[in-house]
């Protein structure tokens, strides 16, 4: 197979990169003034055998799009041994323009650079245009120490199980900072109604004892491999606040497919410290209430498979059952007494009965409407020569603009008798 590695990276103008809305509040953003985790990630990726094209997707506030792209381009230029294309707002504009030319209308919200689901859809659309037959999603706060990582990512993908079931999407797992694949979530009194970590640990402990590939109840979005036959047919949900990776598993089941867990495929997830526990929990409230309402709505659709919480035990089933709103409210209140960021937790408790519930009700049907459009979008974009050429030209031009001052510096240094080393030219390797 010919996989492309896609890595979203989030850049903020502020030291504390809190988002302004439900969909644009991310787990972590790198300030313009700081290097962030991306250099560490790319350094580890350079040690992986068989790495081909890498695409970095740059998400940022609209006011700093140019600076964010330039920052990420400068980081990428430090790794000339890797074939890296940096894509951001200019490339999204090209994609949107082409969609309008093809009569698909405006899909900026669904396929764009704002919100976890939309960003992944943008990556899938680009992979489709460039002709890749598989996508490997990674995150910029990870470290890979296995030279065979990519080969393991492709293991079984596109093949059939012994029962003749196609393996079109698979996930691996993370080691945390303690070198464990178990969740570090604490079993404290204030988490009595929210045993997410305990439920996850029960599931993954069993999966690790099983065969190498097994039907998964969990998805690591930063360790995710997708065959083109899956991503051409099914998009990510642009309306979910976070947890779009696990949501994709539920979507696949609704549409008659599944995700597989590979207990030999892993990496290290080393995110920066969370700035606000309460803010993250607020996003979880939007996520789970939306997910529950979406599951309920899906049961009214005759063309979808029925996915029940009981089939998702021990995780994430308990978070898709009736009573989730009450459990959220109680957990937020209990944590407001015992955890830091008390104000954010109290605000989160109010969200459970207010804006989060309203958001879920208002948006729960939109994904299914978009799903009527997505396969046609991907069919129109597949190997689109006009858009492919425009993207390559756009990426190459921005690379040249960033590289020119560096090249002038090297020439000056060489004239002074100093050998600073040379940086390779950009390569955007498309599948022929």
N, C-alpha and C positions, 0 to 999 in steps of 0.2 A: 504494500500500500504506500501511498504518497501523502503522509499527514502534514498538516501545517499546525504549528504551535501558536495559539492565540492567548495573549496575556493582557487583560485590562489593567490599566494603572490610573490612579486617581490623584489629581493635583489640585491644591487649594492655594488661594492667595494668602490665607491666614494661617497662623500657627495652630489654631484650633479650627479644624476644617469641618465644622458642623454644617450640615446641609440646611437648605431653607424650606424643604418640602418633604413629603412622605417618601417620594421616589428618589430624591437626591440627597438623602442622609445615608452616608456610607460608613462601614465599619472603621475604615481609616483612610485618610488622605495625606499625601505628602506635600508640605508647604513648598512654595517655589524656592525658598531660601535654604532648603535642606536636601541632602542627597536621597534620603529615604532608603527603602529596602531593595529597590530595583537593581542597583549595581551588584549587591550580594547575590541576588537571584541569578542574574545573567552570568556572573562568574561561575556559579555552580552548574548552570546549564551548559557552559562551554566544555565541561567534562563529560557530557553525555554523548555516547556514540550515535552516529547516524542522524544528528539533528540537521534538518533542512531549513525551510523557511520559518521565520519567527515574525509574528505581527504584534506590535504593541499598540493597543487601543488607548488613546489618551482622553480621559474624561476630566472636565474641569468646569469651573464657572465660566459663563460666556465672556465675561470681562477680561479673562486672562488666557483665552484659547491659544493665541499666538505664542505667548511666553511659555505656556505649558508644553506645547508641541516642541518648541526649541529646547526646553530643558530636557525632555525625554530623548530628543534626537542627540543631544550632547552626551547623555549617558550611553546611548546605543553606540555612538562613535568610539567609545572606549573599548569596544569588543569587536575589532575588525575580523576576527576569526569566525564570527557568527553572521549569518545572513538575516539582518533585521530590517524590517520596514515599519516605520512609525506612521500611524494613521490617526487622524483626529477630525476636527470640524471641517476642514476643506474637503476631505474625502467623503464625509457624510453628505456634504452639499452636492458633490458629484453624483453620489448614489441616488439622492433624492431627485435631482434633476433628471437622471436617467429613468427613474420610476415614473415620473410625470410624463416623459416622452413616450413611455411604453403604455400609457393610459392607466397606470395603477394608482394615481392620485397621490396625496400627501400622506406619508407614513412616518413622519419624524418621531412621533411618540412611540411607535411600535418598533421601529428599526433606527436606533440612534445612539446618542452618547449621554443620555440622562436616564438613570435607573438601571439596576442590575440586569433585568430581563431584556430591555431594549439594547443594551450594550452587547449582550451575548448574541442577540439576533443580528446586530450589525456585523459582528465577527463571522457568523455563519453565512451571511449574504456575501461578504467579501471572499470567503473561502470558496463559495460556489462560483462567483465570477471568475476567480483565478483558476478554477478547475481542479481543486484538491478533492481527493476522495475520502478524506478523514480529517477531523479536527481534534486536537488535544488542547483542552482549556487548562491553563495554569494560572496561578496568582503571583504577584510580584513580591509577596512576603514569605515566599517558600525557599527552601534549600534542597537541592537534589544531590545526593551523594552516591547514587547507583549509576555506573556507566551504561548499564543495560536498561535504563528507565524507559526509553522510547520503544525498545523492542518489546518490553513487557506491556507497554501501553497498547501495542498492536496485537498482542496475543489473543487469539480467539475472535477478534473483531471481524465481522462480516462472515463468520463461519456459522455452522449449525451445531446445536447440541445433539446429544444422542437421540433425543426425542424429535429432532428436526426443527427446533425452534431457533430462529436467527438471532445472533448476538449483534445488535446494532448500536447499543450504548453500554458502556461499562465504566465503573468507578473504582478507584483504589481507596487508600486511606492515609490519614495523617499520623505522624508522630509529633507530639507536642514538645515543648521546651524541656520536659522531664524525660523524654525518650519513650513515652508511652502512647499507645493508641487509644487509651481510655480517656473519657472526659474528666476534666479536673473539677467539674461542678461539685460543690460541696452539699452534703446531705444535712443541711441545717434546719432548725425549727421553722425558719421563715420561708423555707422552700417546701413546706409540707404539701402544698397543693400544686407544686410545680417540679416534679421529679424528672426533668428532661435528661439530665446527665445520667441518672441511674437507669432510666429506660434505654438510653442509647448504649450504655455499657453492657447491659444484658443482651442487646441484639448483636453487637459487634463481637462480643466474647464467643458467642455461638458460631457466628460466621467465620471467625478465625480458625475454629476447630473443624470446619467443614471442608468440602472440596475446594480447589483453587477458584473455580467460577461457580457462583451460586446466585439465585434470584435475590436482588437487593431490596432492602427497606430504607436504605440510606444513600445519599449522594454527596460526595465531596466535589463541589464545583471547581476547586483548584486542582483536581486530579480526575479529570473526566475526559473520556475518549468517545467520539461519536462518528459513526459511519455515515456517509452521505445519504444513504437510503433512509436514515432516521431524520437528519436535519433538513433534508429537502421536503419532508412530509410534515414535520411538527416543529413549531417555534417554541421559544420560551415565552412566559407570560410577562408582558411589560407592565402590568398593573400590580404586581406583588411587591411589597416594600423591601423584603429581603427573603432569603430562603428560596430563590428562584431555581436552585439546583434540585432540591427535594421536590419542589412543585413540578418540575419537569418529569420526575418519576411518576407522579400521580397523573399527569397529562398523558404520558405514554400508556399507562394502564387503561385510562379512559378510552384511548384510541386503539387498544388491542395489542400493545407491545409491552416492553419491560426494560429495566436496567439490571445489569449483572455486576456483582461484586467480585473483584479479583484480590484475593488475600495475599498475593505475591507482589503487588504493585503499590508502592508507597513513596512518600517523601516527607520532609520535615516542614511543618507549618509553624513559623516563628513571627507572628504579628507583633507590632508595637503595642504597648500597653493601652488598653481601652481608656479613652479620656472620660467617658461618662457611662457607667453601668445603667443608670436610669434611662438615658437616651436610647441605648441599645435595646433595653427591655421594651421601651415604647414602640420601637420598630417591630419587635417580636409580637406585640399586641396587634398591630395592624396586620402583620403577616398571618397569625393563626386565626384571627377572626375572619379575615378575607378568605383564607384557605377553607375554613369550615363552611362559610356561606357559598363558596364556589362549588364545593363538593355537594352541598345540598341542591344547588341549582342544576348541577350536571345530571342529577337523577330525574329531572323533568325532561331530559333530552333523549328521544328514542334511539338516536344513532350512536350513543355512547355506551361503553361498558360500565357496569355499576362497580364502583370501588367503595368498599365499606371499611370503616375504622377497624373492625374485628380482623380484617385480613392484614393489618399493619401492626400487629402486636410483636414484641413489646414496645416498639417505637416505629413510627410516630403516632400510632393509633390513639393513645390516650389524649392527644392534643387535637383530635378531629372528632371528638364526641360531644354530645349535648352537655351543657354546663360549663363549656370552656370560658364563657364570658365571666361567670362567677369566680372561677378559679383564677383567672387573670387579675380580677379586681382584688381578691383576697391576698394574692401573692404580692402585688404592688404595695398594698397597705402594710403588710407584714415587713417587707423589705424596707419600707420607708422608716420603720422604727429601728432597724438593726444595721442597715448598710449605709455607706456614704452616699452622697447625692440624693438626700431625702426629698428635696423639692422636685427633682425629676421623676422620682417614683410616685409621688403624690399626683403629679401631672399625668403620669402614665395610667394611674388608677381611674382618673376621670375619663381618659381617652377610651377605656374599655366600654363605657356606656354612652359615649358621645361620638366624637369624630371618627374613631376607628370603626365603630359599628355602622355609621352612616356611609363611610368610604366603602366598606365591604358590600353593603346593600346596593350602592350606586354602581359599582364596577364589576360585580361578580359574573355578569354575562358577557362582558366585552371580549374576553379572551376567545371564547367560542365563536364569536362573530369574526374575529381576526383570523381564526383558523380556516375559515372558508377562503380567505384571501392568500394566506401564506404559501400554499403549494403552487399557486399560479405565479406569485412573485418569484419564487425560486426557479420555476420553469422558464420564465422570461429572462432571468439573469444568468442562467447557467452558461458559462463560457461566453458571455457577452463581450464581443471583441471591442466594441466602441468604448464601453465602460472600463474594460481591462486596460486598454491603451491609455485612457485618461487617468486612471489611478496610478499606473506605472510612471507616467510623466509627472504627476503631482508629487509623488513620493520622491522621485529622483531629483526634482527641482529643489524641494525643501532640504534634501540631504546636501545638495551642492551649496546652498546658501549657508548652511551651518558649517560645512566643511571648509569653505573658502578661507576664512580667517585662520583656521588651524593649518591649512596647507601653506599660507603665506608665512606663518610662524616657522614652519619646518624649513621652508626655503631660506629664510633669514638665518636660521640656526645653522644650516648646512654651509651657507656662505661664510659664517663665522668659524667654520671648522668643527661644528658640533653635529653629531648624528642623533637626532631625536627619534628615529624610527619612523616608519611610514604607516599610514592607515589605509586599509583596503577600500576599494570602491563599493558602493552599495550594490547589492544583488537582490532583485525581487524575482525569486524563482517561481515561475508559474508552471502548472502541470500541462504538458502537451498531450 
